[in-house]
Structure formats: structure tokens, C-alpha cells
């Protein structure tokens, strides 16, 4: 799978958030991270490119399928680590001391701490990806996701991301949750 194939996958119809712009935003967040050696940066860059290459909102194994594809195409000396990192984006749970994992998960979730307009655009894009889910079912499912994040002691496993984004992310998630409750 070439870079053009990756771009084509992220540009497929129906991708409104999990698209090329999401990859570019994640790469921009990675560029801001200090203290990474060349290998860490390369592994994280590959994990970002591959983490949502497979995305079908009707399936629950997108991360696994993305990891499997990465295992087939990433250089052997980085393959296992890139796939491991991709699999972390399914639950966003990271073991203590796993800096690469903490960074990838925090970068993937950075949108939650965007300004209100950015967050609202993200939430609208997610809804468009789930356009074929009836409103009541979508609100129930989305509310459960929002609750899970709000109930975490920390949304961002990387301390720098947590310090910069956690408060705003909680405000955004709470605001969206209230909106879903009002729409019922």
C-alpha cells in the first residue's frame, strides 16, 4: 500500500471526520511534541497514518483491521510497535510509562479540547459519518461515549496534553452531552 493508497483511503466517500484532515491535524500535533528521538517520531508518524486507514462506522473492528494492514505494509523493524499503537486507539487506554502510547492516544483525542467552533464541527462530522443511524439510537450511543470520556480521571494520558486540553475537552463533552439530553 503506497502513500497514494493511504490518501485515497482517507479521502473515501462518507469520511467526514476520520479523513485526511484528521491525519494532517494529528501530524501537526506530533510536530509540536518536544523531546522525541528520530525513531519515536517515525513510529508515531506511521501510527498516525495507519490508525484510521480502515474506517466503517458500522463495524467495531476498524482499529484491528487498520493494525493488520499496517503489519502487512510497515517496515519489519517498526511493524509490531506501529500495530500495537494503532490498537490502543480502540479503547484509548494506555499503561503507565508508555510514552508513545500516551502521545498517540492524546494526539488522536486532541480534537476534544478544541475551541467550541472546532469541536462543534468535529461533532457534526461524526454525526454525518453515522448518518444512517436513527437519531434516538445515535444520541444514546454518542451519549455513552461522551460519558465514558467524562468519567475518566484523565482524558489525555500524556501530561502535557492533559494540562493543555483536559479542561476544555470536559467542557466540550459536557456541552454536547447536555445538547443530546435536550434533544430527547
C-alpha angles and dihedrals in degrees: 000000000000130000087259089055090052091049090049091051092052090046095053119129114270095035106119101152106006089063141111091286089060090053091048091048091050091049090050090053090049090052089060094055112103128205100037121136121224094263094050091049092049093048092047092047090054092046090052093050093048103034097091101019087120110049126161114152090210092062131072097202102066094119092048092049090047090050092049091052090049090051088057096048112026118091112272095244091060102026099097095046094047091050092047091053093048090053089056090065090069095070101008088225114142129185118239111269095024098124096172091049092046091051096047093047092045092048091048090052097041091105089069088069096049123122114277095265092049092046092047091051088051092049091048091049091051090051090052090052088056094042093134093057112095115248097249093049092046093050091049094048095042092047090053090053092048091048091051092055094044091051093055115103086229129012094199117052092198110082095219092052090045092053093048102039114016098089094047092044091054090049091050094046092047091049092051091045091053090050091053091049091051092051095056 
